[in-house]
Structure formats: structure tokens, C-alpha cells
Amino acid sequence: MKVLFLAGLGALFFAYYWDDNFDPASLQGARVLLTGASVGVGEELAYHYARLGSHLVLTAHTEALLQKVVGNCRKLGAPKVFYIAADMASPEVPERVVQFALDKLGGLDYLVLNHLGAAPAGTRARSAQATRWLMQVNFLSYMQLTSSALPSLTDSKGSLVVVSSLLGRVPPSFSSPYSAAKFALGSFFGSLRRELDVQDVNVAITMCVLGLRDRASAAEGVRGVTRAKAAPGPKAALAVIRGSATRASGVFYPWRFHLLGLLRGWMPQPRAWFIRQELNITTPAAA
């Protein structure tokens, strides 16, 4: 009976993730503002959008890396590509980034929020100063960008795409401030989705739950603490694009993360043994 139940559950997940009616042509000419576009999943998102013929404004912290991605996007066929280097830790920056995109593209069809500020895993990352910085980059800037872009997205009946992680669904060990920011994203955008529905505002919100980011900073932040492996950037990025283009409410990559989120609801107090399976307990966390 258990085998049949698990097989049926797997079949449902398979059908859910593959029967998505994705039409690549729907992204041709789409106006996209993409944050965190210089490395990892963000870089791969930029390349996918470029191949599909979207108009792009890319932003990230490091200008040199952005310039490289912009050049590659042009080679891949993007009709318009602009960039603005920006530090989302500065509260005045998000509004300026959205205004830049509106000026360059004349409006927005997609706001793809992908940037992150990583912190080393361990107890030192729980200082008040580090937590304030993490919340500004990983949560407050997402709110600010959304607030500034929402009028244009309302006009275009566009989409908000929020790239988060499993740490916003299942509390991890040794990453409490970062996880708090990710949980805050889920609550904020879940509430916003209900508000838009009540007001008959046709703006889709797609929450994307990805594995450990395929980038050096994310891997370094948990080095020696977790056994988790990074999600492959190109495949994760394609899952995000397919889900957001079909206006899905959620994307999980790998798909098993959806099941893990459900299991947390069924078993909210995991035993220490299960937690330790994800940790490299031979290496102590930073004090």
C-alpha cells in the first residue's frame, strides 16, 4: 500500500511539473527586469531570456561581471540589453533601479527578483548588524522593488517572479537570519497575492523554491556545515522561466522540495537524527 501511495504521489508531481503549456514565443519581446544577474542562476536566467528574444535590464552588485553577461546576451540574440550596477544593501537603490528599467524599456512585463546577500553559516552570522544587512538585501529590497514596479506590472498584466530557496520553507541549522529573510519573502508575497486577487489586479506572483544556489558565495557560506549540493544553474533557471511564463503560483527545483515542504507540515518537529543527515557534524560550526 505504501509503495502504491508513493508511486501515485510521484506521478502527480510529474504531471504537475511537465504539463505546464509553456510557449517560448510568449517571451519574445517581453520586458524583463532581472536582479542578481551576474552569476549563478541569475546569469543563466539572463541567457535563457536572451535566447527567447526578451528585452532585458540586468542588475547586480559587480559591474565587470554584469558587462560580461550583457555581452553574452547580445550574442545570444537579445534585441535590447541594458544594465545598472546596484548594491541592494542601500535603501535608496531599489527605486532607482526600477526607474532605470522603466526609462529604458518603457514598462515592465516581468520583475524577476533573484539577488541575494549570503552570510557564512554559524553563530556569528546571528549578530544584529549582520541580520539587519541580510534583511535589507534579502527581504526589504524585494519589497521596495515590488512596490516601485507594481504600477507598471498592473498596466501590462505582468508577473512578479521571486526566486527563494528551501530555507524559506524548512528552517535549517546555523542559518537562522538568512532563513528568516526567506520565510519573510514567502509571507509577504503570499499576502500580496491575496490582496491582488481581492482587488482583481491581474499580476501573477510565482514563488520559486530552489536548492543551494550554484554560485561560489552560496557554496562558501555553508562550506563544512552542510552536505547539500548546489542546484545546476541552467536547469534551475529554465524551471523558473517555464513556471513564471505559465503564471504558476509556485516552482520547485528539484521537484522533491515540494514534498519536503509538505512533510514539514506533517512533521513540524523533526528528530535530531534527520537534521544531522544534512550536516557535516565532523566540522563544528563557527563560534
Backbone bond lengths (Angstrom), bond angles and torsions (degrees), N, CA, C in turn:
res aa  C-N    CA-C-N  psi(-1)  N-CA   C-N-CA  omega(-1)  CA-C   N-CA-C  phi
1 M - - - 1.466 - - 1.525 111.53 -
2 K 1.347 115.76 -43.33 1.455 119.10 179.54 1.522 111.41 -63.15
3 V 1.343 115.69 -39.66 1.463 119.81 179.35 1.523 110.84 -62.60
4 L 1.332 116.26 -43.65 1.458 120.34 178.74 1.521 111.35 -63.93
5 F 1.322 116.74 -40.06 1.463 120.70 179.47 1.529 110.72 -62.79
6 L 1.338 116.25 -46.66 1.463 120.15 -179.30 1.526 111.31 -66.11
7 A 1.327 116.26 -38.11 1.459 119.40 177.84 1.521 111.02 -64.17
8 G 1.328 116.06 -41.86 1.459 119.77 177.71 1.506 112.36 -64.97
9 L 1.335 115.80 -40.40 1.455 119.62 178.51 1.527 110.84 -63.94
10 G 1.325 116.06 -41.21 1.462 119.68 177.69 1.514 111.85 -62.80
11 A 1.335 117.17 -39.74 1.459 120.79 178.83 1.515 111.50 -63.84
12 L 1.326 116.64 -39.19 1.461 119.88 178.30 1.516 111.19 -63.59
13 F 1.341 116.42 -44.15 1.462 119.74 178.17 1.521 110.74 -62.21
14 F 1.330 117.99 -42.26 1.455 121.83 -179.59 1.525 110.64 -60.51
15 A 1.321 115.77 -46.31 1.464 119.76 179.64 1.519 111.02 -63.52
16 Y 1.328 116.42 -38.35 1.463 120.98 -178.01 1.524 111.19 -63.19
17 Y 1.340 116.16 -40.09 1.454 118.84 -173.49 1.516 114.00 -88.42
18 W 1.297 119.15 -14.35 1.453 118.96 -177.49 1.518 113.07 -109.78
19 D 1.292 119.21 -23.53 1.464 121.61 177.84 1.527 108.74 -91.20
20 D 1.347 116.22 69.19 1.457 119.23 -173.10 1.526 113.46 -111.85
21 N 1.359 118.34 -1.75 1.465 121.75 176.60 1.528 112.27 55.19
22 F 1.319 116.63 37.47 1.452 121.09 -179.09 1.532 110.58 -71.18
23 D 1.332 116.35 127.05 1.463 122.58 178.29 1.529 108.11 -116.34
24 P 1.326 119.08 104.78 1.466 120.91 -178.76 1.526 113.27 -56.31
25 A 1.326 117.05 -30.86 1.461 120.15 -178.69 1.524 112.28 -63.79
26 S 1.333 117.17 -21.27 1.465 119.96 -178.45 1.532 112.11 -66.66
27 L 1.332 117.14 -18.17 1.456 120.75 -179.03 1.525 113.11 -96.45
28 Q 1.310 117.14 -4.03 1.462 119.47 177.75 1.530 109.25 -69.24
29 G 1.312 115.98 121.41 1.461 121.22 -178.53 1.512 114.39 83.59
30 A 1.324 118.02 -1.89 1.464 120.45 178.49 1.525 110.10 -65.45
31 R 1.326 116.33 142.78 1.468 122.42 -179.36 1.520 108.57 -98.28
32 V 1.347 115.37 116.26 1.460 121.46 -169.15 1.527 110.52 -123.98
33 L 1.327 115.73 127.57 1.470 121.67 167.86 1.516 106.80 -105.00
34 L 1.325 116.29 118.94 1.461 122.61 -175.72 1.516 109.69 -120.37
35 T 1.329 117.00 122.82 1.462 121.06 177.41 1.527 109.74 -98.08
36 G 1.336 115.22 160.21 1.466 119.37 -178.68 1.512 111.92 61.76
37 A 1.343 116.44 41.17 1.466 121.41 -168.29 1.518 114.22 -93.10
38 S 1.310 119.23 5.28 1.467 119.68 -170.67 1.518 114.46 -91.35
39 V 1.331 118.58 -23.13 1.467 121.54 -175.94 1.528 109.90 -147.07
40 G 1.336 115.85 167.84 1.456 121.99 170.56 1.515 114.19 58.82
41 V 1.317 115.72 -139.67 1.463 121.63 -178.20 1.525 110.77 -60.73
42 G 1.323 117.82 -38.10 1.460 120.40 179.54 1.516 112.49 -61.50
43 E 1.312 117.08 -42.87 1.463 121.10 177.31 1.524 110.41 -61.75
44 E 1.334 116.57 -44.03 1.455 119.76 179.83 1.527 112.03 -67.39
45 L 1.324 117.22 -34.71 1.465 119.99 174.06 1.524 110.58 -59.92
46 A 1.328 116.63 -44.38 1.464 120.88 178.95 1.526 110.93 -58.56
47 Y 1.327 117.09 -42.66 1.461 120.36 -178.49 1.520 111.57 -68.64
48 H 1.325 117.53 -39.21 1.470 120.11 176.85 1.529 110.35 -63.09
49 Y 1.317 117.11 -47.23 1.466 119.74 179.27 1.527 111.04 -61.10
50 A 1.339 116.66 -38.84 1.466 120.29 179.28 1.529 111.08 -62.12
51 R 1.331 116.60 -45.35 1.469 120.32 179.11 1.522 111.45 -62.35
52 L 1.327 116.80 -31.24 1.464 121.36 -177.99 1.526 112.97 -85.44
53 G 1.324 116.95 -1.20 1.461 120.40 174.68 1.513 115.69 85.06
54 S 1.319 117.80 24.96 1.465 120.96 179.72 1.526 110.61 -83.30
55 H 1.336 115.39 154.73 1.461 122.60 172.18 1.521 107.85 -89.39
56 L 1.326 117.49 131.27 1.460 120.52 -168.06 1.522 113.52 -124.22
57 V 1.323 114.84 140.32 1.461 122.73 159.70 1.520 105.81 -120.27
58 L 1.317 116.09 120.88 1.458 122.67 -177.18 1.523 109.68 -109.85
59 T 1.306 115.58 142.04 1.462 119.67 177.03 1.519 110.15 -140.90
60 A 1.311 114.78 147.16 1.459 123.15 175.94 1.519 106.63 -167.22
61 H 1.313 115.89 178.36 1.463 120.81 -174.95 1.520 112.57 -76.77
62 T 1.337 118.19 -38.10 1.459 122.52 -170.42 1.528 111.17 -101.86
63 E 1.311 117.16 114.34 1.463 121.82 -174.48 1.523 112.37 -64.95
64 A 1.321 117.91 -40.60 1.466 120.23 -177.85 1.525 111.29 -60.74
65 L 1.331 117.30 -41.87 1.463 120.56 178.50 1.527 111.10 -67.75
66 L 1.319 116.41 -38.38 1.464 120.34 177.39 1.521 111.21 -61.57
67 Q 1.304 117.11 -43.00 1.461 120.80 -179.58 1.523 111.34 -60.49
68 K 1.324 116.63 -38.35 1.461 120.18 177.30 1.521 110.85 -64.35
69 V 1.335 117.02 -44.56 1.464 120.76 -179.54 1.525 110.52 -65.38
70 V 1.325 117.47 -40.45 1.465 121.00 178.07 1.530 110.54 -59.88
71 G 1.328 116.41 -45.07 1.464 119.52 178.10 1.511 112.41 -60.26
72 N 1.316 117.12 -42.07 1.466 120.60 178.71 1.521 111.54 -66.21
73 C 1.333 117.37 -37.95 1.467 120.68 179.04 1.523 111.03 -63.87
74 R 1.309 116.94 -38.57 1.470 119.94 177.79 1.518 110.70 -64.65
75 K 1.317 116.72 -40.14 1.471 120.15 178.26 1.523 111.10 -65.01
76 L 1.334 117.08 -30.64 1.464 121.66 -178.75 1.521 113.04 -81.94
77 G 1.332 117.25 -5.45 1.453 120.20 173.22 1.507 117.50 108.63
78 A 1.328 118.47 8.48 1.470 119.58 178.38 1.528 109.16 -62.34
79 P 1.329 118.76 126.63 1.468 120.45 -178.23 1.519 113.45 -67.50
80 K 1.328 117.66 -34.13 1.464 122.31 177.55 1.518 108.47 -140.39
81 V 1.327 116.20 132.00 1.460 121.01 175.97 1.523 108.85 -140.29
82 F 1.315 116.39 124.32 1.458 122.76 176.02 1.528 108.00 -126.72
83 Y 1.307 116.33 160.07 1.461 118.76 177.42 1.522 110.20 -142.43
84 I 1.315 115.02 155.41 1.458 122.65 174.45 1.528 107.58 -144.35
85 A 1.309 116.34 118.70 1.461 120.66 176.53 1.523 108.66 -73.58
86 A 1.317 117.71 133.23 1.462 120.65 -173.97 1.518 110.55 -153.21
87 D 1.318 114.76 141.62 1.469 122.23 176.48 1.519 108.04 -105.45
88 M 1.332 117.30 107.01 1.460 121.71 -176.16 1.525 112.92 -70.36
89 A 1.338 117.83 -4.28 1.463 120.10 174.54 1.522 111.62 -74.29
90 S 1.334 117.39 -13.83 1.468 122.09 178.11 1.525 109.29 -93.40
91 P 1.323 119.48 119.27 1.470 121.71 -173.61 1.529 114.63 -60.37
92 E 1.320 118.18 -24.11 1.462 119.78 -177.99 1.524 112.85 -84.31
93 V 1.315 118.21 -8.67 1.461 121.86 -172.97 1.529 113.89 -75.62
94 P 1.352 121.21 -44.47 1.467 119.95 -174.38 1.534 114.33 -54.57
95 E 1.312 118.10 -44.71 1.467 120.05 179.69 1.524 110.92 -62.58
96 R 1.341 116.79 -38.13 1.456 120.38 179.98 1.525 111.23 -66.23
97 V 1.335 116.59 -36.87 1.462 120.54 179.27 1.526 110.60 -65.29
98 V 1.332 117.17 -45.29 1.468 120.09 179.71 1.525 110.49 -63.68
99 Q 1.330 117.90 -41.45 1.458 120.02 179.29 1.525 111.33 -63.04
100 F 1.324 116.88 -38.51 1.466 121.43 176.07 1.530 110.17 -59.33
101 A 1.331 116.65 -45.72 1.463 120.52 179.87 1.522 111.86 -63.58
102 L 1.330 116.33 -42.33 1.465 119.62 179.11 1.520 111.24 -63.77
103 D 1.326 116.64 -40.00 1.461 120.58 179.03 1.530 111.39 -64.88
104 K 1.329 117.03 -39.36 1.461 120.80 -175.79 1.529 112.55 -79.91
105 L 1.331 117.31 -36.67 1.464 120.68 -173.48 1.525 113.53 -105.66
106 G 1.325 117.40 -14.49 1.455 120.33 -179.12 1.513 114.38 79.83
107 G 1.299 118.00 5.82 1.458 123.33 -179.59 1.513 109.56 154.21
108 L 1.325 116.55 177.90 1.457 121.12 -179.10 1.525 110.55 -134.32
109 D 1.341 114.46 139.92 1.458 121.28 170.94 1.526 111.20 -105.79
110 Y 1.340 116.80 -28.86 1.458 122.29 179.44 1.525 109.75 -136.75
111 L 1.310 115.74 131.69 1.455 122.32 166.10 1.516 106.64 -112.59
112 V 1.332 116.27 112.20 1.464 121.50 -176.31 1.527 108.06 -108.37
113 L 1.325 116.09 108.94 1.464 122.70 -175.36 1.524 108.58 -97.27
114 N 1.319 114.95 107.76 1.458 120.11 -171.59 1.531 113.59 -129.97
115 H 1.322 118.53 -9.85 1.462 120.17 -174.39 1.529 110.70 -69.76
116 L 1.307 115.26 156.67 1.463 119.98 176.80 1.514 109.98 -150.31
117 G 1.311 113.42 154.21 1.455 121.02 171.61 1.513 107.22 -116.86
118 A 1.316 116.06 112.62 1.457 120.60 -176.58 1.515 110.60 -91.82
119 A 1.308 115.92 152.40 1.464 122.38 176.33 1.515 108.29 -132.62
120 P 1.325 118.25 147.85 1.465 119.75 178.26 1.518 110.91 -59.41
121 A 1.316 115.96 141.03 1.458 119.97 176.36 1.516 109.84 -70.04
122 G 1.329 116.14 144.74 1.460 120.02 179.23 1.511 111.31 133.78
123 T 1.303 116.29 174.36 1.464 120.69 -174.72 1.516 112.51 -70.86
124 R 1.339 119.51 -24.82 1.459 120.42 179.27 1.518 112.02 -64.92
125 A 1.325 115.96 -27.31 1.459 120.25 -179.78 1.523 112.15 -70.37
126 R 1.345 118.62 -5.62 1.458 121.01 -178.56 1.523 112.55 -95.20
127 S 1.306 118.96 12.87 1.459 120.08 177.34 1.530 109.18 -67.78
128 A 1.328 116.23 154.44 1.466 120.67 -178.45 1.522 111.18 -61.21
129 Q 1.314 117.17 -41.07 1.462 120.72 -178.47 1.527 111.27 -64.62
130 A 1.326 116.45 -45.71 1.463 120.06 179.01 1.520 111.54 -64.13
131 T 1.325 116.71 -37.40 1.452 120.36 -179.22 1.525 111.41 -68.12
132 R 1.323 117.62 -40.46 1.478 120.33 177.03 1.521 110.62 -59.79
133 W 1.329 116.22 -43.61 1.465 120.17 179.74 1.523 110.68 -63.69
134 L 1.338 116.45 -45.13 1.454 120.38 179.48 1.522 112.03 -60.96
135 M 1.319 117.02 -42.48 1.460 120.11 -178.77 1.521 111.52 -66.92
136 Q 1.319 117.98 -36.85 1.463 120.25 177.93 1.522 110.64 -64.55
137 V 1.326 117.18 -47.98 1.460 120.49 -175.95 1.522 111.35 -72.76
138 N 1.323 117.20 -44.30 1.465 121.10 -169.67 1.518 114.79 -94.46
139 F 1.327 117.71 -9.98 1.465 119.37 -179.80 1.529 112.67 -134.56
140 L 1.326 117.43 -60.17 1.460 119.30 -174.56 1.522 112.69 -61.69
141 S 1.318 117.98 -39.70 1.462 119.61 179.02 1.531 110.95 -64.94
142 Y 1.338 117.86 -32.29 1.464 120.83 175.83 1.531 109.83 -63.75
143 M 1.331 116.78 -42.26 1.461 120.87 177.20 1.522 110.84 -62.45
144 Q 1.323 116.99 -44.08 1.461 121.19 -177.56 1.527 111.56 -65.45
145 L 1.318 117.17 -44.89 1.455 120.95 177.84 1.525 111.26 -61.20
146 T 1.319 115.82 -41.69 1.463 120.80 179.59 1.523 111.00 -64.12
147 S 1.318 116.75 -46.31 1.461 120.83 -179.61 1.522 111.16 -59.65
148 S 1.326 117.36 -41.39 1.461 120.87 -177.71 1.528 112.00 -72.90
149 A 1.334 116.89 -33.09 1.468 120.15 -175.68 1.519 113.50 -90.05
150 L 1.316 118.03 -17.35 1.463 120.87 -171.60 1.535 113.81 -59.49
151 P 1.341 121.15 -40.20 1.469 118.98 177.50 1.530 113.16 -58.56
152 S 1.317 117.39 -42.25 1.462 120.22 178.72 1.517 111.42 -68.43
153 L 1.333 117.66 -40.99 1.461 120.91 178.10 1.523 111.20 -65.14
154 T 1.323 116.80 -33.37 1.464 120.44 176.55 1.522 110.23 -64.52
155 D 1.322 116.20 -43.40 1.469 120.24 179.39 1.524 112.09 -62.99
156 S 1.314 116.95 -37.04 1.470 121.00 -175.88 1.526 113.17 -92.91
157 K 1.355 116.28 -2.16 1.465 120.49 -172.82 1.531 109.78 54.29
158 G 1.321 114.41 49.29 1.450 121.57 -171.91 1.519 114.19 -90.42
159 S 1.328 114.29 -158.81 1.464 120.53 -172.85 1.522 111.79 -136.63
160 L 1.329 114.65 140.27 1.455 123.27 169.08 1.521 107.68 -101.05
161 V 1.324 116.15 126.11 1.464 121.03 -179.14 1.524 107.67 -119.30
162 V 1.321 116.95 117.98 1.455 122.49 -174.73 1.519 108.92 -113.93
163 V 1.327 116.25 112.47 1.461 120.87 -179.76 1.527 108.37 -91.37
164 S 1.307 115.43 110.75 1.450 121.29 -179.06 1.526 108.76 -118.48
165 S 1.308 117.54 -152.74 1.463 120.51 -178.67 1.519 110.14 -152.01
166 L 1.317 115.12 172.75 1.460 120.16 177.91 1.517 111.27 -62.10
167 L 1.341 117.49 -22.98 1.457 121.28 179.36 1.520 111.76 -66.15
168 G 1.336 117.38 -12.26 1.448 121.54 173.48 1.514 113.11 -92.73
169 R 1.323 117.56 1.24 1.461 122.52 177.53 1.525 112.33 -119.95
170 V 1.317 115.95 -36.71 1.465 122.06 -178.02 1.522 108.27 -124.96
171 P 1.330 119.45 115.96 1.465 120.80 -177.67 1.524 110.74 -62.99
172 P 1.336 117.84 127.36 1.461 120.50 179.99 1.525 111.11 -94.36
173 S 1.290 115.25 178.22 1.458 120.81 173.40 1.530 109.55 -93.64
174 F 1.328 116.38 144.33 1.465 123.57 172.18 1.525 114.32 64.84
175 S 1.331 119.00 20.63 1.471 121.59 177.42 1.520 110.28 -141.70
176 S 1.330 117.55 38.59 1.462 120.17 -170.42 1.531 114.54 -62.23
177 P 1.352 121.90 -44.48 1.468 118.59 179.47 1.523 112.62 -64.83
178 Y 1.334 117.09 -42.90 1.460 120.71 179.28 1.526 110.71 -62.80
179 S 1.330 116.48 -43.56 1.453 120.52 177.82 1.527 111.18 -63.41
180 A 1.330 117.16 -37.66 1.468 120.60 178.52 1.522 110.71 -60.54
181 A 1.327 116.68 -41.02 1.467 120.35 178.69 1.526 110.59 -64.11
182 K 1.330 117.37 -40.00 1.460 120.71 -179.51 1.529 111.44 -69.64
183 F 1.330 117.25 -38.68 1.465 119.89 174.48 1.529 110.53 -63.07
184 A 1.319 116.65 -38.04 1.467 120.62 178.60 1.522 110.81 -62.67
185 L 1.326 117.63 -38.74 1.460 120.55 176.88 1.528 110.69 -59.53
186 G 1.318 116.76 -46.00 1.453 119.97 -179.35 1.514 112.56 -60.79
187 S 1.319 116.30 -42.03 1.467 120.39 -179.84 1.524 111.21 -68.65
188 F 1.335 116.54 -44.61 1.461 120.22 -177.62 1.528 111.43 -62.88
189 F 1.320 116.47 -50.88 1.464 118.80 -175.97 1.525 111.90 -75.10
190 G 1.332 118.00 -26.72 1.455 119.73 172.55 1.515 111.42 -65.19
191 S 1.330 116.24 -42.54 1.459 120.92 177.10 1.529 111.01 -67.03
192 L 1.340 116.48 -42.41 1.462 119.86 179.54 1.523 111.29 -61.92
193 R 1.322 117.10 -38.56 1.465 119.89 178.41 1.528 110.59 -58.98
194 R 1.329 117.04 -41.69 1.471 120.50 179.26 1.525 110.77 -66.77
195 E 1.326 116.65 -40.62 1.466 119.82 178.97 1.522 111.13 -61.83
196 L 1.334 117.15 -42.99 1.462 120.61 179.70 1.522 110.80 -65.68
197 D 1.328 116.86 -39.02 1.468 120.02 177.73 1.522 111.22 -61.66
198 V 1.321 116.69 -45.30 1.463 121.29 -178.24 1.527 110.65 -63.04
199 Q 1.327 116.30 -34.69 1.468 120.90 -178.14 1.529 112.84 -90.44
200 D 1.338 117.02 5.21 1.468 122.20 -178.92 1.528 112.11 56.62
201 V 1.320 115.76 39.13 1.465 121.62 175.87 1.521 107.62 -93.81
202 N 1.326 116.48 120.06 1.461 121.55 -173.60 1.532 111.01 -88.41
203 V 1.323 115.71 66.95 1.463 122.44 173.66 1.522 107.11 -121.11
204 A 1.321 116.31 120.54 1.462 120.80 -179.41 1.525 110.08 -81.48
205 I 1.329 116.17 146.85 1.463 122.13 173.78 1.519 107.52 -123.93
206 T 1.328 116.00 120.04 1.458 122.16 178.90 1.519 109.20 -113.84
207 M 1.335 116.53 113.66 1.464 121.98 176.68 1.527 108.61 -91.61
208 C 1.316 116.09 125.29 1.459 121.95 -175.89 1.526 109.97 -111.98
209 V 1.307 116.44 119.78 1.461 122.40 -179.46 1.519 108.00 -104.99
210 L 1.321 116.06 108.67 1.454 121.60 -177.09 1.521 110.65 -111.69
211 G 1.314 115.05 164.47 1.451 120.81 174.57 1.516 110.68 -75.67
212 L 1.317 116.09 -170.22 1.457 121.36 177.13 1.515 109.07 -52.31
213 R 1.347 116.89 129.74 1.447 120.75 -176.23 1.528 111.25 -60.11
214 D 1.326 114.80 142.36 1.459 121.36 179.86 1.522 109.16 -85.64
215 R 1.328 115.41 68.35 1.458 120.61 -179.28 1.519 108.29 -151.90
216 A 1.318 115.17 155.33 1.459 120.33 -171.97 1.519 112.41 -62.39
217 S 1.341 117.93 -41.31 1.462 120.27 -175.69 1.523 111.66 -65.13
218 A 1.336 116.23 -39.34 1.460 119.35 179.70 1.522 110.80 -68.00
219 A 1.328 116.52 -42.79 1.460 119.45 179.78 1.519 111.33 -65.79
220 E 1.326 116.66 -39.33 1.455 120.45 -178.72 1.522 110.72 -66.91
221 G 1.340 116.84 -34.69 1.455 120.53 -177.29 1.512 114.02 -62.66
222 V 1.335 116.84 -27.01 1.460 119.94 -178.15 1.524 112.20 -116.91
223 R 1.324 116.07 12.35 1.460 119.53 -178.86 1.530 110.28 -60.13
224 G 1.316 115.87 130.76 1.448 120.95 178.81 1.513 114.51 82.32
225 V 1.325 117.57 -3.91 1.460 120.50 -177.77 1.522 111.45 -110.86
226 T 1.339 117.34 -41.90 1.453 120.44 -176.68 1.519 111.43 -121.69
227 R 1.329 115.67 154.88 1.452 121.36 175.42 1.527 111.76 -95.02
228 A 1.315 117.37 -0.01 1.462 120.69 -177.24 1.522 111.15 -61.29
229 K 1.345 115.82 144.39 1.456 121.58 178.71 1.519 110.04 -104.68
230 A 1.331 115.37 152.89 1.458 120.37 -178.44 1.522 111.09 -71.80
231 A 1.333 115.76 145.94 1.458 120.93 174.13 1.525 108.91 -75.64
232 P 1.349 119.18 134.20 1.460 120.76 178.71 1.514 111.14 -59.38
233 G 1.346 116.97 127.41 1.454 121.30 -174.25 1.516 115.04 -57.77
234 P 1.352 119.98 -53.17 1.466 119.84 -176.98 1.520 113.90 -60.15
235 K 1.327 118.03 -42.14 1.463 120.59 -178.82 1.521 111.50 -70.56
236 A 1.323 116.80 -41.35 1.461 119.60 177.85 1.525 110.44 -63.33
237 A 1.332 116.50 -41.55 1.462 120.52 179.87 1.522 111.39 -63.34
238 L 1.324 116.97 -41.23 1.461 119.79 179.09 1.526 111.17 -64.80
239 A 1.338 117.21 -37.31 1.459 120.21 176.81 1.523 111.07 -62.25
240 V 1.328 116.72 -39.80 1.466 121.43 177.73 1.525 110.45 -63.06
241 I 1.321 116.53 -45.50 1.461 120.43 -177.32 1.524 111.10 -66.73
242 R 1.316 117.57 -43.15 1.467 119.97 178.85 1.523 111.07 -61.83
243 G 1.326 116.10 -44.95 1.454 119.28 -178.67 1.515 113.07 -65.60
244 S 1.322 116.73 -43.56 1.467 119.59 -177.84 1.520 111.88 -71.57
245 A 1.332 117.27 -35.03 1.466 120.04 179.69 1.519 111.76 -67.09
246 T 1.323 117.09 -27.97 1.464 120.91 177.71 1.530 111.93 -95.44
247 R 1.345 115.70 6.38 1.456 122.78 176.20 1.533 112.26 60.65
248 A 1.333 115.03 35.97 1.460 120.28 176.15 1.525 109.35 -68.96
249 S 1.318 116.20 148.72 1.465 119.29 179.16 1.514 111.98 -76.87
250 G 1.342 117.73 -24.74 1.450 120.12 -178.83 1.513 112.35 -148.90
251 V 1.333 115.35 148.15 1.464 122.80 174.76 1.523 106.95 -130.98
252 F 1.323 116.67 133.07 1.462 121.60 177.87 1.522 108.53 -124.65
253 Y 1.333 116.08 123.98 1.465 119.91 176.78 1.517 109.06 -140.49
254 P 1.330 117.03 122.40 1.465 128.20 -7.17 1.533 111.88 -62.16
255 W 1.335 117.10 158.51 1.462 121.58 -172.99 1.524 112.49 -61.68
256 R 1.327 116.90 -26.06 1.472 119.27 -177.89 1.523 112.02 -63.31
257 F 1.331 117.52 -16.26 1.464 119.75 179.05 1.523 111.49 -64.47
258 H 1.324 116.57 -28.43 1.468 119.03 176.08 1.518 109.74 -63.81
259 L 1.312 115.73 -42.72 1.466 120.79 178.81 1.525 110.81 -64.77
260 L 1.336 116.85 -39.79 1.466 119.75 178.46 1.520 111.30 -62.46
261 G 1.343 115.97 -39.36 1.452 119.26 177.18 1.514 112.31 -63.79
262 L 1.340 116.27 -39.81 1.463 120.03 177.57 1.519 111.14 -66.20
263 L 1.326 116.31 -40.18 1.461 120.03 -179.62 1.519 111.22 -63.34
264 R 1.329 116.70 -33.66 1.461 118.64 178.10 1.530 110.22 -62.68
265 G 1.340 116.16 -37.05 1.456 118.68 177.09 1.513 112.61 -66.17
266 W 1.332 115.63 -34.08 1.463 119.73 -179.96 1.520 111.53 -79.33
267 M 1.338 116.24 -34.13 1.474 121.23 -178.01 1.523 108.97 -128.46
268 P 1.335 118.58 75.50 1.466 121.93 -173.05 1.522 114.36 -67.70
269 Q 1.310 118.45 -16.91 1.466 121.00 -178.73 1.531 109.52 -118.21
270 P 1.340 117.46 80.83 1.467 118.87 -177.90 1.520 111.62 -66.13
271 R 1.311 116.16 146.03 1.450 121.50 178.18 1.517 110.61 -70.56
272 A 1.321 115.60 153.54 1.464 120.56 -178.58 1.521 111.60 -57.16
273 W 1.339 116.90 -32.06 1.459 119.00 -177.94 1.520 111.07 -61.68
274 F 1.347 117.14 -43.33 1.448 120.49 -179.29 1.525 110.73 -65.99
275 I 1.314 117.50 -39.02 1.456 120.74 179.81 1.526 110.35 -62.90
276 R 1.311 116.26 -41.67 1.463 120.00 -176.20 1.526 112.29 -67.40
277 Q 1.323 117.85 -20.06 1.460 119.24 179.74 1.523 111.93 -65.82
278 E 1.338 116.77 -24.98 1.463 120.72 178.91 1.521 112.24 -92.33
279 L 1.330 117.21 -5.01 1.461 120.58 -175.11 1.515 111.57 -109.75
280 N 1.310 114.28 147.28 1.453 120.42 172.78 1.507 107.31 -91.56
281 I 1.315 116.78 85.99 1.463 120.62 -170.81 1.516 111.86 -74.85
282 T 1.358 117.33 -6.08 1.468 118.58 175.52 1.512 111.19 -75.90
283 T 1.359 116.31 -16.71 1.463 120.39 178.54 1.509 108.72 -113.36
284 P 1.314 120.64 115.15 1.470 121.62 -177.64 1.521 111.06 -68.12
285 A 1.346 116.17 147.98 1.453 121.03 175.99 1.512 110.30 -68.02
286 A 1.359 114.40 155.04 1.467 118.98 179.43 1.510 111.04 -60.39
287 A 1.302 116.93 136.78 1.464 121.34 -178.91 1.509 110.95 -84.10
